[in-house]
């Protein structure tokens, strides 16, 4: 894998002009930022664009633009030998096509590694950057942001595989640190009761989604929730206060029959950036990733990329405005999906948002639904949303338990979408597709059969 990274680094060295093409999520922005900063330091002529999906139209346009080199980051795993007319390198972590040309792909799946949790798109892009110049180790924090943005720390409550090696580079460079702490989102920026209210991994029975119950829970524990006029956040609490809260959450989960394995998920490895101020969105890696998601997914990739590159004035201010809108859109999207109704089939569940939820965030809403208290988690969740060009975006999310039983949403969505003249792919636990409008029911029918085949062996059928 490192040999391939070195080979791609050599291609970059020998190219006069490089055009970066990257994805619109946190991993894609982080990957694009790594590539962009690497090229800046090399003094190479460069440009960058962000896309939702790599399709034939995009490939034809890139071919006609005749770039000296196109560097695909966090996408491009589907590019095969039939696109040799474009000079390219690809640093991606999604499941590859069967006929990829090894010479220009750096993808963990080609080296028997799982791109869902061992390394992200930003991670493999970082490996090329590091091969170009060891001094680029200081960009490792962006690779960790990309990994956590893709929830690669979720399965094991910490990063594993190549991500841990990249984390070590970051620690050596003095840009990042890890510590064991509560894993709930919002440790740095949310009042403690809000952090508990929105917790979903694991769901806290009687607390998740219930603001007043969370406030009462903390009051009963003797936790002072305000310092003057300001709500106290997790990072404001003393070690003893944190221990009391964690201990009582654990007791609550065990009393409700959640078991030790699930209860242990309360704590895990968390990551903070040494060069950022504690208590803001950029200090905690997962919150930084959410900030990035709020930019490119709303057509403002320049905002996210400039924050990654170090701007803490104009662009950060704009990112924070977008983040507020993003959070509101997620709340409204979640409510919209619930009001429209979750339809259940034997082997999957789904909702169709139409134009009620942006196609760029429907996957996030699907994941939030799957991890909410009132929705069953033993079926994959699909979300449909209309796109600007008249197609339909499909986002599918599963659970680790389903994956362990054989679920592979990437293979299923890719196969079914192709049958309907669409495109699909991703990871076993999270995948997406774009299909022609009007084909949704047919898509669900075929996909359900695929999921059934994956989850149950032939002797059961």
DAWO-V57891 format. One record per pair of residues at least 4 apart in sequence whose ideal C-beta (glycine too) atoms are under 7 Angstrom apart, sorted by the first residue. I is the first residue (numbers start at 1). J is the second residue. Records with the same first field share a line. If there is no record, write none. Layout:
I: J + J
This chain:
1: 5 + 111
2: 6 + 127
3: 7
4: 8 + 106
5: 9 + 106 + 127 + 128 + 131
6: 10 + 131
7: 11
8: 12 + 89 + 106 + 128
9: 13 + 128 + 131 + 132
10: 14
11: 15 + 69 + 89
12: 18 + 132
13: 132
15: 68 + 69
16: 45 + 68
17: 45 + 67 + 68
18: 39 + 44 + 46 + 68 + 69 + 71
19: 47 + 67 + 70
20: 32 + 35 + 36 + 46 + 48 + 71 + 73
21: 49 + 51 + 70 + 72
22: 28 + 31 + 32 + 48 + 50 + 73 + 74 + 75
23: 27 + 28 + 74 + 75 + 121
24: 28 + 50 + 51 + 52 + 296 + 297 + 301 + 360
25: 149 + 293 + 297
26: 30 + 145 + 146 + 149 + 289 + 292 + 293
27: 31 + 74 + 120 + 121 + 122 + 146 + 149 + 150
28: 32 + 50 + 73 + 74 + 121
29: 33 + 292 + 295 + 296 + 301 + 304 + 305 + 308
30: 34 + 122 + 142 + 143 + 145 + 146 + 149 + 292 + 308
31: 35 + 73 + 74 + 91 + 121 + 122 + 125 + 146
32: 36 + 48 + 50 + 73 + 305
33: 37 + 142 + 305 + 308 + 309
34: 38 + 122 + 125 + 126 + 129 + 139 + 142 + 143
35: 39 + 71 + 73 + 125
36: 40 + 46 + 48 + 305
37: 41 + 139 + 309
38: 42 + 129 + 132 + 136
39: 44 + 46
41: 133
42: 132
50: 296 + 301
51: 58
52: 360
53: 423 + 434
54: 58 + 75 + 76 + 78
55: 423
56: 60
57: 61
58: 62
59: 63 + 83
60: 64
61: 65
62: 67 + 70 + 86
63: 85 + 86
68: 87
69: 87 + 88 + 89
70: 86 + 87 + 88
71: 89
72: 76 + 88 + 90 + 92
73: 91 + 121 + 125
74: 92 + 121 + 122
75: 92
76: 90 + 92
77: 92 + 94 + 95 + 96 + 97 + 107 + 425
78: 97 + 425
79: 83 + 90
80: 97 + 99 + 100
81: 99 + 101
88: 104
89: 104
90: 104 + 105 + 106
91: 106 + 121 + 124 + 125 + 128
92: 107 + 121 + 124
93: 107 + 108 + 115 + 119 + 120 + 121 + 123 + 124
94: 115 + 425 + 426 + 427
95: 109 + 410 + 425 + 427
96: 100 + 105 + 107 + 109 + 110
100: 105
101: 105
102: 110
105: 110
106: 124 + 127 + 128
107: 115 + 124
108: 113 + 114 + 115 + 118 + 119 + 124
109: 113 + 115
113: 118 + 119 + 161 + 162
114: 118
115: 119 + 427
116: 427 + 428 + 429
117: 152 + 155 + 160 + 161
118: 160 + 161 + 162 + 163
119: 123 + 124 + 161 + 162 + 163
120: 143 + 146 + 147 + 150 + 152
121: 125 + 146
122: 126 + 142 + 143 + 145 + 146 + 147
123: 127 + 143 + 146 + 147 + 162 + 163 + 166
125: 129
126: 130 + 139 + 140 + 143 + 166
127: 131
128: 132
129: 136 + 139
130: 134 + 136 + 137
132: 136
137: 169 + 172 + 173
138: 173 + 175
140: 144 + 166 + 169 + 170 + 173 + 175 + 176
141: 145 + 170 + 175 + 176 + 273
142: 146 + 308
143: 147 + 166
144: 148 + 166 + 167 + 170 + 176 + 271 + 285
145: 149 + 285 + 288 + 289
146: 150
147: 152 + 153 + 159 + 163
148: 152 + 153 + 271 + 285 + 286 + 289
149: 289 + 292 + 293
152: 159 + 163
153: 157 + 158 + 159 + 269
154: 201
155: 400
156: 160
157: 183 + 265 + 268 + 269
158: 268 + 269
159: 163 + 164 + 167 + 269
160: 164
162: 166
163: 167
164: 168
165: 169
166: 170
167: 171 + 176 + 178
168: 172
169: 173
170: 175 + 176
171: 176 + 177
174: 274
175: 273 + 274 + 275
176: 271 + 273 + 274
177: 272 + 274
178: 269 + 270 + 271
179: 270
180: 267 + 268 + 269
181: 187 + 267 + 270
182: 187 + 234 + 246 + 266 + 267
183: 201 + 265 + 266 + 267 + 268 + 270
184: 195 + 199
185: 198 + 286
186: 190 + 194 + 195 + 198
187: 195 + 234 + 235 + 284
188: 233 + 235 + 278 + 279 + 280 + 283 + 284 + 287
189: 233 + 280 + 281 + 287
190: 194 + 195 + 233
191: 225 + 231 + 232 + 233
192: 196 + 218 + 225 + 232 + 233 + 234 + 237
193: 197 + 211 + 214 + 215 + 218 + 225
194: 198
195: 199 + 234
196: 204 + 207 + 214
197: 208 + 209 + 210 + 211 + 214
199: 204 + 208
200: 208 + 371 + 372
201: 265 + 371
202: 253 + 258 + 262 + 265
203: 208 + 371 + 373
204: 208 + 249 + 252
205: 252 + 256
206: 210 + 213
207: 213 + 214 + 217
208: 373
209: 373
210: 214
211: 215
212: 216
213: 217
214: 218
215: 219
216: 220
217: 221
218: 223 + 225
221: 244 + 245 + 248
223: 241 + 245
224: 232
225: 231 + 232
226: 230 + 231 + 232
227: 232 + 236
232: 236 + 237
233: 279
235: 278 + 279
237: 241 + 242
239: 243
240: 244
241: 245
242: 246
243: 247
244: 248
245: 249
246: 250 + 266 + 267
247: 251
248: 252
249: 253 + 266
250: 254 + 263 + 266
251: 255
252: 256
253: 258 + 262 + 263
254: 258 + 263
258: 262 + 263
259: 263
260: 264
271: 285
272: 283 + 284 + 285
273: 282 + 283 + 285
276: 280 + 282 + 283
277: 283
278: 283
279: 283
281: 287 + 288 + 291 + 323
282: 288
284: 288
285: 289
286: 290
287: 291
288: 292
289: 293
290: 294
291: 307 + 319 + 323
292: 304
293: 297 + 326
294: 298 + 319 + 322 + 323 + 326
295: 300 + 301 + 303 + 304 + 319 + 322
296: 300 + 301 + 304
297: 360 + 361
298: 322 + 326
300: 322
301: 305
302: 306
303: 307 + 315 + 318 + 319 + 322
304: 308 + 319
305: 309
306: 311 + 315
307: 311 + 315 + 316 + 319
311: 315 + 316
312: 316
313: 317
314: 318
315: 319
316: 320
317: 321
318: 322
319: 323
320: 324
321: 325
322: 326
323: 327
324: 328
325: 329
326: 330
327: 331
328: 332
329: 333 + 358 + 361
330: 334 + 361 + 364 + 365 + 368
331: 335
332: 336
333: 337 + 357 + 361 + 365
334: 338 + 365 + 368 + 369
335: 339
336: 340 + 353 + 356 + 357
337: 351 + 353 + 357 + 365 + 369
340: 351 + 352 + 353
341: 351
342: 349 + 351 + 369 + 375
343: 349 + 350 + 351
344: 349 + 379
345: 349 + 444 + 448
346: 448
347: 379 + 448 + 451 + 452 + 455
348: 379 + 380 + 382 + 447 + 448 + 451
349: 379 + 381
350: 382 + 383 + 384 + 444
351: 383
352: 384 + 440
353: 357 + 362 + 383 + 384 + 385
354: 386
355: 386
357: 361 + 362 + 365 + 385
358: 362 + 385
359: 385 + 386 + 387 + 393
361: 365
362: 366 + 383 + 385 + 393 + 395
363: 367 + 383 + 395 + 397 + 432
364: 368
365: 369 + 383
366: 370 + 381 + 382 + 383 + 395 + 397
367: 371 + 397
368: 372
369: 375 + 381
370: 375 + 377 + 381 + 397 + 399
377: 399
380: 396 + 397 + 398 + 402 + 407 + 409 + 451
381: 397
382: 394 + 396
383: 395
384: 392 + 394 + 440
385: 393
386: 392
387: 391 + 392 + 393 + 434
390: 437
391: 434 + 435 + 436 + 437
392: 435 + 437 + 440
393: 432 + 434
394: 413 + 432 + 433 + 435 + 443
395: 432
396: 409 + 413 + 431 + 432
397: 430
398: 402 + 403 + 407 + 409 + 429
400: 404 + 429
401: 405
402: 407
403: 407 + 428 + 429
405: 455
406: 454 + 455
407: 428 + 451 + 454 + 455
408: 412 + 428 + 454
409: 413 + 426 + 428 + 429 + 430 + 431
410: 414 + 425 + 426 + 427 + 428 + 431
411: 415
412: 416 + 447 + 450 + 451 + 454
413: 417 + 424 + 425 + 426 + 431 + 432 + 433
414: 418 + 424 + 425
415: 419 + 450
416: 420 + 443 + 446 + 447 + 450
417: 422 + 423 + 424 + 433 + 435
418: 422
419: 446
420: 435 + 436 + 439 + 442 + 443
421: 436
422: 433 + 434 + 435 + 436
423: 433 + 434
424: 431 + 432 + 433
425: 431
426: 430 + 431 + 432
427: 431
435: 439 + 443
439: 443
440: 444
441: 445
442: 446
443: 447
444: 448
446: 450
447: 451
448: 452
449: 453
450: 454
451: 455
452: 456
456: 460 + 461
